[in-house]
Amino acid sequence: MRFHAHLASGWRSGLVVTLVFLTTSPCWSQGPVKTGTPAERRDAISLPDAAVRALQSNLDISISRQTKESRLFDITIEQAKFDPTFSVNGQYNRQVSPLNRPVFGGTGGSLSDIQTFDQRNSSVTVDATQNLITGGNVDVNYSPARTNVNQNVATGFLFNPAYTGGLALTLTQPLLRNAGIDITKTFIKVAQNNADVEQHVFRDRVLTVLATVEQTYWELVFANENLKVAQAALKAAEELLATNRAKTKAGVMSIVDVLQAEAAVASRVEQVLVAEKSIRDQEDQLRRLLNPGEEELRQDVRLTPTDAPVVVLEPISLQEAIDTAIEQRPEIVQAKKNLESGELNKQFARNQLLPTLSLQGTLGMAGLGKDYGDSVSKNLSGDFYNYGAGLVLSYPLGNRSAVSTYNKRQLELKNAEASLVSVRQQIIVGVREAVRRVQTDFKRIETTRSARIMAEKQLQAEQERLKVGLSTTRFVLDFQRDLATAQGNELRSVVDYNKSLSNLARHKATTLDRYNLQLQ
């Protein structure tokens, strides 16, 4: 399997818009704040690069690909049932027996003592069998032999040793059960359907891995930006602490305000530490999806996301999204193939209800000569031949096994039909929910942006009130916390919107199209 990616300079040109906030709002950067040590290695990674690397190396995809390829061997196994069979059997037998009476050609007219009867046979049997696509089989058998009886004393034989040859053609053709091309090809078609199903299972796995990479990538983006929010909140608390200490030293503010500011600084240091841990966790999750290898995974590598999230509403048609999902979702194709296989199995089971009625015909020629060449010549002359034909009929009384199997296949077919209906319903409901989520998360961007702007204004006003002694440190700290919360909510709404777009593409099975990727 090869993955081809045709990625232009702007992988979603016209759709990526960088967020612009007020002075205290976070902006989307090209990476997290540099908090690592010089020994750490940093890799900048875009979302398309992460997608391609995951498809090339992800272990789940490798397992699914190998399972898909193994299904192709099932087709060959079923087709091989119609391969010819060739066999050769050579034998040599010698039998020396005591005689109690004369044997014509082997002894004289009377016996005065025990004599031996020495018979030697050498034979070769060459046989070729071919199963026919009609359900029958044809067998060609050639069996030359050499027979020698008491060679030194025997009389009365035309040839001793004698060479015989037999050429026979046997045809057996079912007329009811197991008769017909459609019946004999049932399991080949089922194996082909299973291979098609596994192909779409593989495609489904690819789509799932891509969607997981996208979700994890955006969570990493959120973790990096959320760290900046936590650091900004810490910086604001530290500045307020420094101001309060100066005022306390000047005797215009109580020590309680300093203690409140110190407690806020300690709390926000903890928030920074938690935010830094979240970044490392998300980096490990993304690296796990990229499957860099165990040695690489042991190393301390920092991933720097370079793509900014989308903040514009993409045009969405609910009915068009449903139609696209019904047409492209791998589950639909899987359900249809399972339904087709169920119908094939039902037809085969119905055929097994019939009696076994077979036409058998045989045609043969024989030859006898003084040597092998003479035997072959006589064998092919057509002077000695045999032929015959007949019908063989059998039917198990009650036939309970075939009847039960047929009833079982009928139920399986009904289940397959119900599964197809269920899959279509699930897809429709899933797409509707995914579209609503996209629309809702986009509206959340507007509301959280407004909430963040109001939090900025409230903090600015409270800081001005504190300067003139009309407010307290506790109120300012509360508004700083509210601003950080509002900024985090806005970050979360933007990331959730991008994750919702990824989720909608997954429901429509168009994730590969977003990257111009093709599976070969």
N, C-alpha and C positions, 0 to 999 in steps of 0.2 A: 504494500500500500504506500502511496506517495501522496503527500499533501502539498498542494500548490497554492501559494498565496500571492495575489496580485494587489499589492497595497500601495496606493498612491501616497503622495506626500502628506495629504490631509485625509486620514482614513475615513472620516465622516465629514467631509468638507461642507461647510454651511450649517452644520448642526451643532458644532462645538462652540459654546459661548462662555467666556470666562466671567465668573461672578465679580461684580464690583460692589463693594460695601463702603460704608462711611469709614472714617479714620480708625475707629476702634474695631471694625469688623475684620474677620479673617479673609484673606484672598487665596485663591488656588495657586499654589506654587508648583514648581517642577520637582518637589521632593520634600521630605521631612526635614525638620530642623536638625542640624548636625550635632548629635549627642553622642556619637560613637567614638571609639578610640582610633588612633592612627592605624592600629593593626587590622581594623575591620576593612573588608573590601566592599565597595559599593558598586552595584550594577543598576544602571538606569534601564527601565523596562517599560515599553508601551503596552497597551492592551492587545493590539494585534500580534506583537511579538510574543506575548505570554500565551495567546491562543495557539499560535503555530507551534511553539515549543511544547506546549501541553499535548497537542495532537501527535507530535513526533515521538514523545517519550513517555506519556502517561501509561502506567502499568495496567489500569483498567481497560484502556483501549487496546493494549497489546494482547491481553487475555481474550477480549471480545473478538479481535481480529483473528486470532488463532482458532477460536471456536468456529467462527464463520468459515474459515478455510477448511476446517475438518468436515463440515457438512458437504463439501464438494466430493469428498471421498465416498460419502454415502451414495451419491448418484452413480459413481463408478462401480460400487459394490452391486447395486441393483442391475446395472447394465451388464455386468460381468456374468450374470446368470444366463445370458444368451451367447456366451463365448463357447466355441467348440471344445470338446474334450477328446484327447488323443491318448490311446493306451496301447502298449505292446506287451505281450505275455509269451514267453518262450519256455518250453518244458521238454525234458527228456525223461522217459520212463523205460525201465527194463524189468520184465517179469519172467522168472524161470520157475516153472511149475512141474511137479511130477505127474506123469500120465498113467492112468490105470486102464485106459482103453485107447484104441487108435483114434487119431484125429486126422480127418481128411486134409491132405496137403502137408501135414506135419510129420506123419510117421508112415510106416508101411501098412499092409492090410491087417496084420495081427501083431500082438506084442508077446514076447517071450520073457521080457524083463521090464522093469520100470525104466521108462524113458523120460527125458525132460522136454518140456515145451518152452522154448526160449523166444520171447516176443519183445521187440524193441520198438519204441515209438518216439519220434522227435517231431515236435510241432511248434509253430509260431502263430500267434493270433494277433492281428493288427485290427484295432477297432477305433472308429471315429464317431462321436455322437454330437449332434447339434440340436439345441432347443430352438424351436421356431417361435416367431413373434405371434403366430396364430394360436399358441398354446400347446402345440404338438411337439414331437421330436422325431428326428430321423437318425438312423443308425446304419453305418456301413461297416461290414465285417469281412475280413479276408483271413483265411486260416489254412495255409499250406502245411502238409504233414508228410512224414516218411515212416513207413511201417516195414519191419523186417521180422519174419518168422522162421526159426530154425534154418538159417540161410544156407548152411552147408548140406543139409539132408532133406529139406522140404521139397516136395514135388506137388504138382497139381495147381500151382499159382501161375497166373499169367505174368505177373511182375512180382518179383521178390528179390530185393526190396521194391516196394510200391510207393509211388509218390501221388498223393491226393491233394486236391485244392478245392476250397469252397469260398464262393463270393456271394454275400447276402446283403440285401437292402431291406430294412424294416422301417415302416412309417406308422406312427401312432398319432392320431388326431382326435382330441376331445370334441364332442359335438354339443354338449350342454355345459356342464360345470367346467370352469377354467378354459372355456373356448372363446376366442376372439381377441383381436389386437388390443381393444380398450381394456379388457380384463388383465391381460398379461403385462401391460404397461402401467398398471395401477401404481405399483410401488416405485417405479421410476419417477412417475409424476409426483407422487407424494414426497420422494426424496428431493426432487427439484423444488417443490413448494417449501420444504423445510429449509433448503439452502437459501431461497428467497427471503423466508422469514428471518433467518439468521443474518442475512445481509442488512435487513432493516433494523434488527436488534442492534447490530453494530452501528448503524447510522444513528439510532436512538442514543446509544452510549456516547457517540461523538458529540451529539447535541447536548447531552447532559454534562459532559466534561467541559465543553465550551461555556455553558451557562454557569457552571460552578466556578470556573476561572473568572468570569466576568463578575459574579457576585463577590468573590474573594478579593478581586482587584479593587472594586469600589469600597469594600470594607477597609482595605489597606489605605486607600486615599482618605477615607473618613478618619481613620486612626491618626494619620499624619497631621491632618488639619485640626483635629480635636486636640492634639498635643499643643498646637500653637495657641488655641483658645485657652487651655490650662496655663500655659506659660504667660500669656497676656494677663490673665487673672492674677497670677502670682506676682507679676511685675507691678500691677496696680496696687496690690495689697502691700508690697514692699515699699512702694513710694508713699503710700498713706502712712505706713509705720514710721518711715523716716521723718515725715512731716510732723506726726504726732510727737515723736521723741523730741524734735526741735522745739515744738510748742510747750511741751511739758518742762523742758529744760529752761524755757523762758518764763515759766510760771503762768501760762495762759491756758493750760489744758491739764486735766487730771491724769494720774497714772493709770486709771481704769481704761481710758481710751488707748493707751499704749498696749495694755494687756489684751484688749480686744483685737487690736491690729496684729499683735504677735500670734494670737490664736488663729486668726484668719490666714496668716502667712504659713503657719504649720499645716493647716488643713489643705491649703492649695499646693504646698510641696508634695503632700500625699497624692493629690489629684494628678500632678505632673508625673509622679512615679508610676501611677496606675496607667496613665496614658502612654508612657514609654513602653511599659510591659505589653499593652494592647498592640502597639506597633510590631513588636518582636513576634507576638503570637500570630498576627496576620501575615507577617513575612514568612514565617515557618509554614503556615497553611498554604500560601501561594507557592512556595518552593516545593512543597510536597506534591502539589498538582503538576509541577513542571518536571518532577522526577529527575533531578540532576545526577543521581547516583549516590551511593552511601558515603563515599569519601568526600564528595562535594557537599553533601548534606551535613556532614560533621563540621565543616568549616563555618566560620562566622562571616556570612555574606549578608549585606544589607541591600534590600531591593528598594529602588527609588522609582515610584510610579511617575510617568511623564505626561499622562493624558489627563486633561481637565474634564469634568463631567458636563453633560448637556443640561441646559436650563431653559430650553425653548420647547414648546409643545409641538410634538410631531403630529401631523394630521393622521387621524385614525378613523377608519370606517369599520364599525362593528361587524356588519354583514360581510364585508370584504375580508376581514380578519378571520371570521368563521369559515368562509369558503376556502381561504388559503390553508387553514389548519386541516380542514377535511381532506383537501387534496394532497397535502404534503406530509402530514404526520405519519411517522413510521408505524404507529399502532394500528392505523386504518388498514394499511397494506398487510400487516401481520394478520389481522382479524380476517381479511378477505381470503388470504392464502390458507388460513386454518379452515375457513368455511369450504373452500374448494377441496382441500384434502379430506374433510369430513364427507363431502358428497362422493368423492372417489371411493373412500372406504365403505360407504353405504352401498354403492353399486357393486363393489366386489363381494360384500357380505350377502347381498341379494343373490348374486350368481351362485354362491356356495349353497343356496337352498335347493338347487337343482340336482337331479340324479347325475351320477357319473356314467356317461355314455361315450365310449371311445370307439373309433374305427381303427382297426389294425390291419395292415397289409404287409405282406412280405414277398420278396422276389429273390431267388437265388439260382446260382449255377454251380455245377460240380465238374470235376475233371480227374482223370486217372492216367498215369503215365509211368514209363520206365525210369524217367529221371525228372528233375524239376522243370526243365524247359518243356518237355513233352506234357507234363501235367498242366502247366500254364496254358499251353496251346489248346489242350482239350477243354480246359476250364472256360476259356473265352470263346470256344467254338459255338456254344449254345446248344450242343447236342443233348446235354444233360442239365436239367433245370427243375425248379420247383417254384410254385407260387401259391398264395393263399390270401384270404381276406376274412375278416370277421368283426363282429360287434361285441363289446363287453359292457354290460350294464350292471351297476351296483348302486345301492341306496341304503343308508343306515336307517333302521326302523326307528321312527320318532324324530331322528335328525335333530335332537335337542341342542347339540353344540352349535350347529349352524344357525338355528332359530334364535338362540340366545345371543349369539354374536351379532346377528342382524338387528335384533331389538336394541342391543347396546350401541351399535353404530347409529341407529336412528336417534337415540337420545343424545349422543355426542354431536350429531349434526344440529339438533335443536339448540344445544348449548352454544355451538359455534355461531348460529344465527343470532341468538340472544346476546352473545358477547360482542358481535359487531354493532348491534343496536346500542348496547351499553357504552361501548367505546365512543361512538359518535355523540351520544348524549354527554358523556364526561368531557369530551373535547369542547363541545359547544358551551357547556357551563364553565369550563376552565378558561376559555377565551373571553367570555363575558366578564368573569371575575378579573382577569388580567387587564382587560381594557379599563374597567372601573378603577383598578388600582393605579394605573398610569394617570388617569384623569384626576383622581383624588390626590395622589402624591404631587402632581404639578400644582394643584391649588394650595397644597400645604407650603410650597415654596413661597408663594405670595403672602400667605398669612404669617408664616414664621419670619419672613423678611420684615413685614410691618411690625411684628412684635419685637424684633431686634432693634429696629430704628427707634421705637418708643422706649425701649430699655436704655438705649444710648442717651436719649434726651432726658429721661428721668435721672440717670446717673449724673449727667452734666449739671442738671438743675440742683440735685442734692449736694454735689460738690461745691457749687456756688453758695448754697445755703450754709454749708459747713464753714466756708471761709469767713462768713459774716456772723457766725455763731448761732445760726438759726436751726442747725441740725446737729446730729451726733455721729460719732464714728460708726456706731452700730448700724445706723440707717444707711450710711455710705457703703459699708461692707455688704449690707443686704442688697443694695442696688447693683453693686459690682457682681455679686453672685447671680442676681437675676439676669444681668447682661450676659454673663458667661453661659448661663442656661439657655438664653435666647439664641446666642450664637451657635451653641451646640445643637439646638433644635433646628436651626436653619441648615446647618451642615447635614444633619440627619435627613431632613426632607429632600435636599438635593441628591444625596447619595441614594436614598430610597427611590427617588424618581428614576434614576439611572438603573437601579436594580430592577425596577418595575418594567422599564423598557426591555431589559435583558430577559425578564420573565415572560413578557408578551412575545418576544421573538422565539423563545423556547416553545411556547404554546403553539405558535404558528409554524414551527419547524423551519424558520428562515434564518437561524443563527449563522449558518455557513454562508448565506448570501451576504450578510453584513460584512464579512471579511473577504468576499470573492474567493472562497475556498471550494475546492472540488476534491472529492474522494475518488481515488483510482485504485 
